[in-house]
Amino acid sequence: MSTTATTPPQRPRGARLGIDVGRARVGVAASDPGGILATPVETLFRDPKKRFDQRIIVKQAVERGATLIYVGYPLNLQGEETASTLDAVQYAEQLRRLLDRNESGIEVRLVDERLSTVSASRDLHEAGRTTREQRSVIDQVAAVHILQHALDMEQSQGENIGRVVVMTETPQPTEGAAQSHE
């Protein structure tokens, strides 16, 4: 009796980006094309009106040949959504819209990011950085934690993880309705 080994499903080749969405700043990390190792890229200031931060992320993704962007999905320790969760979902949807306009084919997924900032802070503290010195890089390090966790899960499961961000038709505000101040 012979047995044949089954081959795990192949993950698409291409870099991945990890995004840590904060109220004031956004951390960006990227992987190598094989999706093995996450490294910090930059910290961007949020620009809710013109969305320059999101445009930079889209440009980074396209230039790196990314196939996927993982956006951190911040749940509380009980696994419940918070105001930050909604903010991250909206940010991911806005990224999805920009990527669709560019016809990039890059997928956006939300991944659980519980404790990523806590872990990033601990890592920076262990590296000798004071709390004040951490401010400029903590978002990048949190993005690295988000992305590396996703890459490790991909590797072990043989497939992409997280919740796919799909665009649904958003209703247009009626005349006289309050406008959003995104």
Secondary structure, DSSP 8 states (H G I E B T S, - for coil): -------------S-EEEEEE-SSEEEEEEE-TTS--EEEEEEEE--TTT-HHHHHHHHHHHHTT-SEEEEEE---TTS---HHHHHHHHHHHHHHHHHHHTT---EEEEEE-TTHHHHHHHHHHHTT--HHHHTTTHHHHHHHHHHHHHHHHHHHHTS--SEE----------TTS-----
